[in-house]
Amino acid sequence: MIDLNAERARRAALLPEGASCEVCGESDPIVLNSDERMILCAEHAAIRQGRSAIEEHHVAGRRYSGVTIFVPLNLHRRLTAMQRIRARAKLGQSKDEAAAA
């Protein structure tokens, strides 16, 4: 099963070792953005670009419901990552169940 730690490891491989936001020190690779100049968390990258650090999150996933809540960008990244992991796990279960039938 794909888990959040595997996703963190995958994202960490795209960043310099020990990377963290140069503004707040956030070190979770799931929320970090990197460009040639600096590493920022999603919230500080948005602020630097003149965007809001708050986004709407589809609670059940966009595909399943229009219900949304407003959350900080870093939290939104984590929640979305967990939704994707869950969706992949369910997809894997469906394939396993179909193969067993």
Secondary structure, DSSP 4 states (H G I P E B T S, - for coil): ---HHHHHHHHHTTS-TT---TTT----GGGEEE-SS-EEEHHHHHHHTT--SEEEEETT-TTT---EEEEEHHHHHHHHHHHHHHHHHHHHHHHHHHHH-
